[in-house]
């Protein structure tokens, strides 16, 4: 019986990890390709949630989870073109400063536009309730969410590993100088990566709005966990981030099962241990420009 | 691209995380002819939405007081800032008294920050009207002569909901599972809940302490499912209650949920069909008292939305301090304390008048329960809640909900 309950927590942790993944994968890609720690990543997640609420009102939930990430990805073009691009070759402290500042500006802008009070959002009727499989209880909504994450993951993996676009991006992570020597400009690829990254974050916001609280600081709440996942997974590794996100979800679930009060701390302990054993993260590659 | 080390990046990130924790003091101009009050309330973090409403209520009171001729003919000027966290709240309140010329401190919704401001008030021998924090300890073992509390304490919230639970036979021999906010307020609320359950033969079979930054309750909900309680009770705070309500509805657990703390701004944010159970409140905008309805109409006209309970509490607290200064003709601490300790009655827009209890400085007043309205009964998005009758009934003294002298270790 005890084992069954534990397994339930493990499965639930995997679902939660899937949601962390939507946020962390983009953060990792932008970090790996551009060398920029995008502290404003959470702002795009929050914006995705707020836009989805607006769109849900007029076009319904289905349209909101598609249109909101696309709209935020478009905003990502401006973000990359007019802000990030100036900092790829600058001192990293400058890109930290600018993205940190942007995160604060975005949070205040959300507060001015939508107010400080949290906004209501509900799960669409079709996905309400729970399903019980054997002894396990699943929220119907989270099962759907897991399927969406799996589909997104597959799409991103195919994009990075089975297309010429992906080959350039992966080469750009390892040897940007060589890519440049071959006459390929990395900048348009970087624009696309930022669009993809912030779009995924917005998608996370849109899908999580009905089950979490939609308020101006939601972006700064998620950025810490997303950053931890990226560090645990290791830079430049697609599967590293995937494993790290799932691991973080599972470790948190198991810890809450046994020592509830240590639930949130367990994630940071995990990061500490991983960094001690593997300083580059679980599957982090040796990236010359970061060494 | 420039070559730089991973270590540089990590160091930089840590530096920014540290910078984020600091508050940014605002520049306050100094004028001597006005009566200045220093006001602190959380504008960010899990209580930020409540603080935003508190500021609106405070500004409305300030304008009305000044429009009516001010205090003793002098204009009132309120300097209001984000209290951020307990340490920053203490620093800012000290600065407001020492440098900005504040005569009185007011505000707060976070029990931990309220505690540090109380210490500053005592050190400086200045009055602090603690408006919105509810921990029993503030008016119990940590009480002090310089602080007066306008919101209902945890014990009152538990007893208010408790009366409704007893009426519905939901306490005796029932198994309760609690989720408690892991800071002074939550611990205190849990202690009050335990006292209530023990006195009425309810059993607390499980209790989980929840860190205030938890945004996913799914592992806890699975534990509740294992425990199979008769009633789930929330001792959470701020917008965490909203998240719990949403995820509780999401997981569709069959056990009834009740709570001993929920602010209406957080109830509004739960979304249609998610709110369930019985909850306590200190005030709600549908309260059918003429003075309350006038306040609601004026507030709604001014801000385009109805007031939340923290807007109301700041409004009445500023009206109380203005009345006290006008009647004592003084802004000095001692005459004001003496005025309040006389148990002077104040109109707080409720059916019965309120007064500060002389020996623990708690504002004694009516409280209410609320429950979600049935689907389709809400007139607008603010009208999701049905307010219960005032507790206690008119046949009982208002003090019965509060801790007695035997239960309350306060010694001023």
Boltz contact constraints between the chains, C-beta under 6 A:
constraints:
  - contact:
      token1: [A, 5]
      token2: [B, 226]
      max_distance: 6.0
  - contact:
      token1: [A, 8]
      token2: [B, 222]
      max_distance: 6.0
  - contact:
      token1: [A, 9]
      token2: [B, 219]
      max_distance: 6.0
  - contact:
      token1: [A, 12]
      token2: [B, 218]
      max_distance: 6.0
  - contact:
      token1: [A, 16]
      token2: [B, 216]
      max_distance: 6.0
  - contact:
      token1: [A, 37]
      token2: [B, 9]
      max_distance: 6.0
  - contact:
      token1: [A, 37]
      token2: [B, 13]
      max_distance: 6.0
  - contact:
      token1: [A, 88]
      token2: [B, 1]
      max_distance: 6.0
  - contact:
      token1: [A, 89]
      token2: [B, 1]
      max_distance: 6.0
  - contact:
      token1: [A, 89]
      token2: [B, 2]
      max_distance: 6.0
  - contact:
      token1: [A, 92]
      token2: [B, 4]
      max_distance: 6.0
  - contact:
      token1: [A, 92]
      token2: [B, 8]
      max_distance: 6.0
  - contact:
      token1: [A, 92]
      token2: [B, 9]
      max_distance: 6.0
  - contact:
      token1: [A, 92]
      token2: [B, 12]
      max_distance: 6.0
  - contact:
      token1: [A, 93]
      token2: [B, 12]
      max_distance: 6.0
  - contact:
      token1: [A, 96]
      token2: [B, 12]
      max_distance: 6.0
  - contact:
      token1: [A, 96]
      token2: [B, 16]
      max_distance: 6.0
  - contact:
      token1: [A, 100]
      token2: [B, 16]
      max_distance: 6.0
  - contact:
      token1: [A, 116]
      token2: [B, 48]
      max_distance: 6.0
  - contact:
      token1: [A, 116]
      token2: [B, 49]
      max_distance: 6.0
  - contact:
      token1: [A, 116]
      token2: [B, 52]
      max_distance: 6.0
  - contact:
      token1: [A, 117]
      token2: [B, 49]
      max_distance: 6.0
  - contact:
      token1: [A, 117]
      token2: [B, 265]
      max_distance: 6.0
  - contact:
      token1: [A, 118]
      token2: [B, 49]
      max_distance: 6.0
  - contact:
      token1: [A, 118]
      token2: [B, 239]
      max_distance: 6.0
  - contact:
      token1: [A, 118]
      token2: [B, 242]
      max_distance: 6.0
  - contact:
      token1: [A, 118]
      token2: [B, 269]
      max_distance: 6.0
  - contact:
      token1: [A, 120]
      token2: [B, 269]
      max_distance: 6.0
  - contact:
      token1: [A, 120]
      token2: [B, 271]
      max_distance: 6.0
  - contact:
      token1: [A, 121]
      token2: [B, 271]
      max_distance: 6.0
  - contact:
      token1: [A, 122]
      token2: [B, 271]
      max_distance: 6.0
  - contact:
      token1: [A, 122]
      token2: [B, 272]
      max_distance: 6.0
  - contact:
      token1: [A, 122]
      token2: [B, 273]
      max_distance: 6.0
  - contact:
      token1: [A, 129]
      token2: [B, 252]
      max_distance: 6.0
  - contact:
      token1: [A, 130]
      token2: [B, 251]
      max_distance: 6.0
  - contact:
      token1: [A, 130]
      token2: [B, 252]
      max_distance: 6.0
  - contact:
      token1: [A, 137]
      token2: [B, 225]
      max_distance: 6.0
  - contact:
      token1: [A, 139]
      token2: [B, 250]
      max_distance: 6.0
  - contact:
      token1: [A, 139]
      token2: [B, 251]
      max_distance: 6.0
  - contact:
      token1: [A, 141]
      token2: [B, 250]
      max_distance: 6.0
  - contact:
      token1: [A, 176]
      token2: [B, 1]
      max_distance: 6.0
  - contact:
      token1: [A, 211]
      token2: [B, 246]
      max_distance: 6.0
  - contact:
      token1: [A, 211]
      token2: [B, 247]
      max_distance: 6.0
  - contact:
      token1: [A, 211]
      token2: [B, 250]
      max_distance: 6.0
  - contact:
      token1: [A, 212]
      token2: [B, 215]
      max_distance: 6.0
  - contact:
      token1: [A, 212]
      token2: [B, 243]
      max_distance: 6.0
  - contact:
      token1: [A, 213]
      token2: [B, 239]
      max_distance: 6.0
  - contact:
      token1: [A, 213]
      token2: [B, 242]
      max_distance: 6.0
  - contact:
      token1: [A, 213]
      token2: [B, 243]
      max_distance: 6.0
  - contact:
      token1: [A, 253]
      token2: [B, 219]
      max_distance: 6.0
  - contact:
      token1: [A, 256]
      token2: [B, 219]
      max_distance: 6.0
  - contact:
      token1: [A, 260]
      token2: [B, 208]
      max_distance: 6.0
  - contact:
      token1: [A, 261]
      token2: [B, 209]
      max_distance: 6.0
  - contact:
      token1: [A, 264]
      token2: [B, 211]
      max_distance: 6.0
  - contact:
      token1: [A, 289]
      token2: [B, 1]
      max_distance: 6.0
  - contact:
      token1: [A, 290]
      token2: [B, 6]
      max_distance: 6.0
